[in-house]
Amino acid sequence: MFRRALLPFLLLLPLGAAAADTPEWFDGDLSWVLGGVLLMVGLVAWGILASRAGKRVEARPVAGLDATEDAVGRAVEMGRPIVFVAGTQSITKVGTIAGLSVLRLVAEKCAETGARLIVPCRDTIVTRIATEAVEDAFRQAGRHDQFDPADVYFASNRQMAFTAAVNGVIETEHPATVFLMGEFSAESLIFGETASRAGAVTIAGTDKDTQLPFFVTTCDHTLLGEELYGAGAAISGDPQQLGSLRGIDLGKVAVLGIIGLGLILEVASSGWLRAVLGG
């Protein structure tokens, strides 16, 4: 009898606890974050729409991108292949996606000129995407018969085993050009030195700042940080991609302007500025 009398009250306890633990959908203290996100999204959307409307968007010249066409032409003249490594990480990394976008553009140039393109991969999903990108580039160029599926292959998912496999390809194939585009780790210096010893022109790009010094010292051209993200848009000249880059750059300028304004207001409200002016 006593337990039955308490049963209604026991049923109400979880409801009260759940109501007390319900998370807030919006934190008013972080409204400035929402404002910043909306500002960035608006600028990117404006850049894309303006580009679609015909407004010309120019990307600043990057030495590594300008050398891409010459590097492919060098391989054709020398009759030697091109080795492309789209990073050593999985497809979940932004650097890997950026590297694959550059691979597609390099594959298009190789298909147009007839250069052989070798793409060793460390991840199975990346291998599949790279195979489709290269094959599609040769198909659109009308040279699908020149595409060799064996040139785009999965080497190993082990870091040092993959490094040894890539070094072996460079040492045996003697490529005229080596592209290292994506996210790399300790193997970056080994790749750069091996390509340099083989006499290949090396164009590298990564968003991992810890590996940039090794690429700068061992490679002929290096895309620094965000230059890798914009490489695909800059090479292809696609108005929509260039418009998005313009919107992002304007967002950066707006953020820097807000930071500068905040510093000025902070200094102006301090007693140090009044003391200096008064003195």
C-alpha positions in Angstrom: 0.0 0.0 0.0 2.8 2.4 0.9 4.7 1.8 -2.4 1.5 2.2 -4.4 0.8 5.6 -2.8 4.3 6.8 -3.6 4.2 5.6 -7.2 2.7 8.9 -8.8 5.4 10.9 -7.1 8.2 8.6 -8.3 6.9 8.9 -11.8 7.2 12.7 -11.6 10.8 12.7 -10.5 12.4 11.9 -13.9 10.3 14.5 -15.6 11.6 17.2 -13.2 15.1 16.1 -13.6 14.9 16.0 -17.4 13.4 19.5 -17.4 16.3 20.8 -15.2 18.9 19.1 -17.4 17.5 20.3 -20.7 20.4 22.1 -22.6 20.0 25.5 -24.1 19.6 25.8 -27.8 21.3 29.2 -28.0 23.8 30.8 -25.7 23.3 34.5 -25.7 26.8 35.1 -24.5 28.1 33.7 -27.8 25.9 35.7 -30.1 29.0 37.4 -31.5 30.1 34.0 -32.9 26.8 33.6 -34.7 27.3 37.1 -36.1 30.8 36.3 -37.4 29.6 33.1 -39.0 26.7 34.9 -40.7 29.1 37.6 -41.9 31.5 35.1 -43.4 28.7 33.1 -45.1 27.2 36.3 -46.5 30.5 37.4 -48.0 31.2 34.0 -49.5 27.7 34.0 -51.0 28.2 37.5 -52.4 31.5 36.5 -53.9 30.0 33.5 -55.7 26.9 35.4 -56.9 29.1 38.3 -58.2 31.3 35.8 -60.0 28.4 34.1 -61.6 27.1 37.5 -62.7 30.3 38.0 -64.7 32.4 40.0 -62.3 36.1 39.1 -63.0 38.0 37.7 -60.0 41.7 37.5 -60.2 43.9 35.3 -57.9 47.3 36.6 -56.9 50.1 34.9 -58.7 51.7 31.9 -56.9 55.0 30.6 -58.2 54.2 27.0 -57.5 51.0 27.2 -59.5 52.6 29.0 -62.4 55.2 26.3 -62.6 52.7 23.5 -62.9 52.2 23.7 -66.6 55.9 24.0 -67.2 56.6 21.0 -65.0 54.1 18.9 -67.0 55.7 20.1 -70.2 59.1 19.2 -68.9 58.0 15.6 -68.3 56.7 15.4 -71.9 59.9 16.7 -73.4 62.1 14.4 -71.3 59.8 11.4 -71.8 59.7 10.7 -68.1 56.6 10.3 -65.9 55.1 12.5 -63.2 54.6 11.2 -59.6 51.8 12.7 -57.6 51.3 12.1 -53.9 48.0 13.4 -52.5 49.1 13.5 -48.9 49.5 10.6 -46.5 46.3 11.0 -44.5 42.7 9.8 -44.9 39.9 11.4 -46.9 38.6 13.0 -43.8 41.4 15.6 -43.8 40.9 18.9 -45.5 44.5 18.8 -46.9 43.8 15.5 -48.6 40.7 16.9 -50.3 42.7 19.9 -51.5 45.4 17.6 -52.8 42.9 15.6 -54.8 41.5 18.7 -56.4 45.0 19.6 -57.6 45.4 16.0 -58.8 42.4 16.4 -61.0 43.9 19.5 -62.7 47.3 17.9 -63.1 45.6 14.8 -64.6 43.8 17.0 -67.2 47.1 18.5 -68.3 48.7 15.1 -68.4 45.9 13.8 -70.5 46.2 16.7 -72.9 49.9 16.3 -73.4 50.2 12.6 -73.1 52.4 12.6 -70.0 52.4 9.5 -67.8 51.0 10.1 -64.3 51.8 7.8 -61.4 49.7 8.2 -58.2 50.7 6.0 -55.2 48.1 6.3 -52.3 48.1 5.4 -48.7 44.3 5.2 -48.1 42.0 2.9 -50.0 39.2 5.5 -50.3 41.7 8.1 -51.6 42.9 5.5 -54.1 39.4 5.0 -55.4 38.8 8.7 -55.7 42.1 9.4 -57.3 41.5 6.6 -59.8 38.2 8.0 -60.9 39.6 11.5 -61.1 42.5 10.5 -63.4 40.4 8.2 -65.5 37.8 10.8 -66.0 40.4 13.4 -67.0 41.8 11.0 -69.7 38.3 10.2 -70.9 37.3 13.8 -71.3 40.5 14.4 -73.3 39.6 11.6 -75.6 42.6 9.5 -74.6 41.0 6.9 -72.3 43.0 4.2 -74.0 46.2 5.8 -72.6 45.0 5.5 -69.0 46.7 2.7 -67.1 44.8 1.7 -63.9 48.0 0.2 -62.6 49.5 3.7 -62.3 47.0 4.7 -59.6 47.3 2.2 -56.8 47.2 1.6 -53.1 50.8 1.2 -51.7 50.4 0.7 -48.0 48.6 2.2 -45.0 51.8 2.1 -42.9 53.7 5.3 -42.7 57.2 4.1 -43.3 56.1 1.3 -45.6 54.3 3.9 -47.8 57.3 6.2 -47.6 59.6 3.4 -48.8 57.2 2.6 -51.6 57.1 6.2 -52.9 60.8 6.5 -52.7 61.1 3.3 -54.6 58.9 4.6 -57.4 61.0 7.8 -57.6 64.3 5.9 -57.6 63.2 3.4 -60.3 61.0 5.6 -62.6 63.2 8.7 -62.5 60.2 11.1 -62.8 60.7 14.6 -64.3 58.3 16.1 -61.8 57.0 15.2 -58.3 53.9 16.7 -56.8 53.5 16.5 -53.0 50.0 18.0 -52.3 48.1 17.4 -49.1 48.8 16.7 -45.4 52.1 15.1 -44.6 54.0 14.1 -41.5 57.6 13.0 -40.8 57.9 11.6 -44.3 57.9 15.1 -46.0 61.6 15.6 -45.7 62.3 12.1 -47.0 60.1 12.7 -50.1 61.7 16.0 -50.8 65.3 14.7 -50.5 64.6 11.7 -52.7 63.0 13.7 -55.4 65.8 16.2 -55.3 68.4 13.4 -55.7 66.4 12.0 -58.6 66.7 15.3 -60.4 63.0 15.9 -60.4 61.3 19.3 -60.2 59.3 19.1 -57.0 56.2 21.2 -56.3 54.8 20.7 -52.8 52.0 22.1 -50.8 50.6 21.4 -47.3 48.5 23.0 -44.6 50.6 21.5 -41.8 52.9 24.2 -40.6 55.2 21.8 -38.9 56.2 20.3 -42.3 56.5 23.5 -44.3 60.2 24.1 -43.4 61.1 20.7 -44.8 59.3 21.4 -48.1 60.7 24.9 -48.4 64.3 23.6 -48.0 64.0 20.5 -50.3 61.4 21.4 -53.0 61.6 23.8 -55.9 58.2 25.4 -55.2 56.0 25.3 -52.1 52.4 26.2 -51.5 52.2 27.6 -48.0 49.1 26.8 -45.9 46.0 28.2 -47.5 47.6 28.5 -50.9 47.0 24.8 -51.1 43.2 25.3 -50.6 43.1 27.9 -53.4 45.3 26.0 -55.7 42.4 24.2 -57.5 40.5 27.4 -58.0 43.6 29.3 -59.2 44.6 26.6 -61.7 41.2 25.9 -63.1 40.1 29.6 -63.2 36.5 28.5 -62.3 34.6 31.7 -61.5 32.5 30.1 -58.7 35.6 28.8 -56.9 37.4 32.1 -57.3 34.3 33.9 -56.1 34.3 31.9 -52.9 37.9 32.6 -52.4 37.2 36.3 -52.8 34.5 36.1 -50.2 36.7 34.3 -47.7 39.5 37.0 -48.2 37.0 39.8 -47.6 35.9 38.0 -44.4 39.5 37.9 -43.3 39.8 41.6 -44.0 36.6 42.3 -42.0 37.9 40.2 -39.0 41.2 42.1 -39.0 39.4 45.4 -39.2 37.2 44.5 -36.2 40.3 43.4 -34.3 42.1 46.7 -35.1 39.0 48.7 -34.1 38.8 46.8 -30.8 42.5 47.6 -30.1 41.9 51.3 -30.9 38.9 51.5 -28.6 40.7 49.6 -25.9 43.7 52.0 -26.0 41.4 55.0 -26.2 39.5 54.0 -23.1 42.6 53.5 -21.0 44.2 56.1 -18.9 47.6 55.6 -20.6 46.4 57.4 -23.8 44.9 60.3 -21.8 48.1 60.6 -19.8 50.2 60.7 -23.0 47.9 63.3 -24.6 47.7 65.3 -21.5 51.4 65.3 -21.0 
